[in-house]
Amino acid sequence: MTEKVMTPEQIKELILQYGGIDGDHHKQWLIDQILRGVTGEHYDVTVEQWNHGEDGPNTYEWDIGIAP
């Protein structure tokens, strides 16, 4: 089963709804939601690949933030 990714319109609405909320932890949540929306079922692989940076596994740590 293929997960549907977000449309540009859905991403725009998400940004407009939550982009103005103060707090870095809420902004990170918004970024995470957008990444989930554009990567769909490939989200986990995308984050895992990003975490595995130039210095090997766990070079970086993805922050999912806190929902507003």
C-alpha distances in whole Angstrom, upper triangle without the diagonal:
4,6,9,13,16,18,22,23,21,22,26,26,25,27,30,29,29,31,35,34,37,36,34,32,31,30,28,26,26,25,22,21,21,20,16,16,17,15,11,9,12,15,16,17,18,21,21,23,25,26,27,30,33,35,32,29,30,32,30,29,26,27,25,28,29,27,30
4,6,9,13,15,18,20,18,19,23,23,22,24,27,27,27,28,32,32,34,34,32,30,28,28,26,24,23,22,20,18,18,17,14,13,13,11,8,7,10,13,14,15,16,19,20,20,22,24,25,28,31,33,30,28,28,30,28,27,24,25,23,26,27,26,28
4,6,10,12,16,17,15,16,19,20,18,21,24,23,23,25,28,28,31,30,29,27,25,24,23,20,20,19,17,15,15,14,11,10,10,9,6,6,9,11,13,14,15,17,19,20,21,23,24,27,30,32,29,27,27,29,26,25,22,22,20,23,24,22,25
4,7,9,12,14,12,13,16,17,16,19,21,21,21,23,26,27,29,29,28,26,24,23,22,20,18,18,16,14,13,13,11,8,9,9,6,8,11,12,15,16,16,18,20,21,22,24,26,28,31,33,31,29,29,30,27,26,23,23,20,23,24,22,24
4,7,10,11,10,10,13,14,13,16,18,18,19,20,23,24,27,26,25,24,22,20,19,17,16,15,14,11,10,10,8,5,5,6,5,8,10,10,14,15,14,16,19,19,19,22,24,25,29,31,29,27,27,27,25,24,20,21,18,20,22,20,22
4,7,8,6,6,10,11,10,12,15,15,16,17,20,21,24,24,23,22,20,18,18,16,13,13,13,10,8,10,9,5,6,9,8,11,13,12,16,18,16,18,21,21,21,23,26,27,30,32,31,29,28,29,26,24,20,20,18,19,20,18,20
4,5,5,6,9,10,11,12,14,15,17,17,21,22,25,26,25,24,22,20,20,18,15,15,16,13,10,12,12,8,8,11,11,15,16,16,20,21,19,20,24,24,23,26,28,29,32,34,33,32,31,31,28,27,23,23,21,22,23,21,22
4,5,5,6,9,10,11,12,14,15,15,18,21,23,24,23,23,21,19,19,18,15,14,16,13,10,12,13,10,9,13,14,17,18,17,21,22,19,21,24,24,23,26,28,29,31,34,33,32,31,31,28,27,23,23,21,22,23,21,22
4,5,5,6,9,10,11,12,14,15,17,20,23,24,24,24,21,19,20,19,15,16,17,14,12,15,15,11,12,16,16,19,20,20,23,25,22,24,27,27,26,29,31,32,35,37,36,35,34,34,30,29,25,25,22,23,23,21,21
4,5,5,6,9,10,10,12,13,16,18,21,22,22,21,18,17,18,16,13,14,14,11,9,12,12,9,10,14,13,17,18,17,21,22,20,21,25,25,24,27,29,30,33,35,35,33,31,32,28,27,23,22,19,20,20,17,18
4,5,5,6,9,10,11,11,14,16,19,20,19,19,16,14,15,13,10,10,12,9,7,10,11,8,9,12,13,16,17,16,19,21,18,19,23,23,21,24,27,27,30,32,32,30,29,29,25,24,20,19,17,17,18,16,17
4,5,5,6,9,10,10,13,15,18,20,19,20,17,15,16,15,11,12,14,12,10,13,14,11,12,16,17,20,21,19,23,24,22,22,26,26,24,27,29,30,32,35,34,33,31,31,28,26,23,21,19,19,20,17,17
4,5,5,6,9,10,12,14,17,19,19,19,16,15,17,15,11,13,15,12,11,14,15,12,14,17,17,21,22,20,24,26,23,23,27,28,26,28,31,32,35,37,36,35,33,33,29,27,24,22,19,19,19,16,15
4,6,5,6,8,11,12,15,16,16,16,12,12,13,11,8,10,11,8,8,12,12,10,12,15,15,19,20,18,21,23,21,20,24,25,23,25,28,29,32,34,33,31,29,29,26,24,20,18,16,15,15,12,12
4,5,5,5,8,10,13,14,14,15,12,10,12,11,7,9,12,10,8,12,13,12,13,16,17,21,21,19,22,24,21,21,24,25,23,25,28,28,31,33,33,31,29,28,25,23,20,18,16,15,15,13,13
4,6,6,7,10,13,15,16,17,13,12,15,14,10,13,15,13,12,16,17,15,17,20,21,24,25,22,25,27,25,24,28,29,27,28,32,32,34,36,36,35,32,32,28,27,23,21,19,18,17,15,13
4,6,7,9,12,15,16,16,12,12,14,13,10,13,15,12,12,16,17,15,17,20,20,24,25,22,25,27,25,24,28,29,27,28,32,32,35,37,37,35,32,32,28,26,23,20,18,16,15,12,10
4,6,6,9,11,12,12,8,8,11,9,7,10,12,10,11,15,15,15,17,19,20,23,23,21,23,25,23,22,26,27,24,26,29,29,32,34,34,32,29,29,25,23,20,17,15,13,12,9,8
4,6,8,10,11,12,9,7,10,10,7,9,12,11,11,14,16,15,17,20,21,24,24,21,23,26,23,22,25,26,24,25,28,28,31,32,33,31,28,28,24,22,19,17,15,13,13,12,10
4,6,9,11,13,10,9,12,13,10,13,16,15,15,18,20,19,21,23,24,28,28,25,27,29,26,25,29,30,27,28,31,31,34,35,35,34,31,30,27,25,22,19,18,15,14,13,11
4,7,9,10,7,7,11,11,10,13,15,14,15,18,19,19,21,24,24,27,27,24,26,29,26,24,28,29,26,27,30,30,33,34,34,33,30,29,26,23,20,17,16,13,12,10,7
4,7,9,7,8,11,12,11,14,16,16,17,20,21,22,24,25,27,29,29,25,27,29,27,25,28,29,26,26,30,30,32,33,34,32,29,28,24,22,20,17,16,13,12,12,9
4,5,5,6,9,10,11,13,14,16,17,19,20,21,23,25,26,28,27,24,25,27,25,22,25,27,24,23,27,27,29,30,30,29,25,25,21,19,17,14,13,10,9,10,9
4,5,5,6,9,10,10,12,14,15,16,18,20,21,22,24,26,25,21,22,24,22,19,22,23,20,20,23,23,26,26,27,25,22,21,18,16,14,11,11,8,9,11,11
4,5,5,6,9,10,11,12,14,15,16,18,20,21,22,24,23,19,20,23,20,18,20,22,19,19,22,23,26,26,26,24,21,21,17,14,12,9,8,5,5,8,9
4,5,5,6,9,10,11,13,14,15,16,19,20,21,23,23,19,20,23,21,18,22,23,21,21,24,25,28,28,28,26,23,23,19,17,14,11,9,6,5,6,6
4,5,5,6,9,10,11,12,14,15,17,18,20,22,22,18,20,22,19,17,21,22,19,19,23,23,26,27,27,25,22,22,18,16,13,11,10,7,8,9,9
4,5,5,6,9,10,10,12,14,15,16,18,20,19,15,16,19,16,14,17,18,15,16,19,20,23,23,24,22,19,18,15,12,9,7,6,5,7,9,10
4,5,5,6,9,10,10,12,14,15,16,18,18,14,15,18,16,14,17,19,17,17,21,22,25,26,25,23,20,21,17,14,11,8,5,4,5,6,8
4,5,5,6,9,10,10,12,14,15,18,18,14,17,19,17,15,19,20,18,19,22,23,26,27,27,25,22,22,19,16,13,11,9,8,9,8,9
4,5,5,6,9,10,11,12,14,17,16,12,15,16,14,12,16,17,14,16,19,19,22,24,24,22,20,20,16,14,11,9,8,8,11,11,13
4,5,5,6,9,10,10,12,14,13,10,11,14,11,10,13,15,13,14,17,18,22,23,22,20,18,18,15,13,9,8,6,7,10,10,13
4,5,5,6,9,10,10,13,13,10,13,15,13,12,16,18,16,17,21,22,25,27,26,23,21,22,18,16,12,11,8,9,11,10,12
4,5,5,6,9,10,13,13,10,13,15,13,13,16,17,16,18,21,21,24,26,26,24,22,22,19,17,14,13,11,12,14,13,15
4,5,5,6,8,11,10,7,10,12,9,9,13,13,12,14,17,18,21,23,22,20,19,19,16,15,11,12,10,12,15,14,17
4,6,5,6,8,8,6,9,11,9,10,13,14,14,15,18,20,23,25,23,21,20,21,18,16,12,13,10,13,15,14,17
4,6,6,9,10,8,12,14,12,13,16,17,17,19,21,23,26,28,27,25,23,24,21,19,16,16,13,15,17,15,17
4,6,9,9,8,12,13,11,12,16,16,15,18,20,21,24,26,25,24,23,23,21,20,16,17,15,17,19,18,20
4,6,5,5,9,9,8,10,13,13,13,16,17,19,22,24,23,21,21,21,19,18,15,16,15,17,20,19,22
4,5,6,9,10,10,12,14,15,16,18,20,22,25,27,25,23,22,24,21,20,16,18,15,18,20,19,22
4,6,7,9,10,12,13,14,16,17,19,21,25,26,24,22,21,23,21,20,17,18,16,20,21,21,24
4,6,5,6,9,10,11,12,14,16,18,21,23,21,18,19,20,18,17,15,17,16,19,21,21,24
4,6,5,6,9,10,11,12,14,17,20,22,20,17,17,18,16,14,11,13,12,15,18,18,21
4,5,5,6,9,10,11,12,15,19,20,17,15,14,16,14,13,11,13,12,16,18,19,22
4,6,5,6,9,10,11,13,17,18,15,13,14,15,14,14,12,15,15,18,21,22,26
4,5,5,6,9,10,12,15,17,15,14,13,14,13,12,10,13,13,17,20,21,24
4,5,5,6,9,11,14,16,14,12,11,12,10,9,7,10,10,14,17,19,22
4,5,5,6,9,13,14,11,9,9,10,9,9,9,12,13,17,20,21,25
4,5,5,7,11,12,10,9,10,10,10,11,11,14,15,19,22,24,27
4,5,6,10,11,10,9,9,8,7,8,8,12,13,16,20,22,25
4,6,9,10,8,6,5,6,5,6,7,10,13,16,19,22,25
4,7,7,5,4,5,6,7,9,11,14,17,20,23,25,29
4,5,5,7,7,5,6,10,12,15,18,20,24,27,29
4,6,9,10,7,9,13,15,19,21,24,28,30,33
4,7,8,6,9,13,15,19,22,24,28,30,33
4,6,6,9,12,15,18,21,24,27,30,33
4,6,8,10,12,16,18,21,24,27,30
4,5,6,9,13,15,18,21,24,27
4,7,10,13,16,19,22,25,28
4,7,10,13,15,19,21,24
4,6,10,12,15,18,21
4,6,9,13,15,18
4,5,9,12,15
4,7,9,12
4,7,9
4,6
4
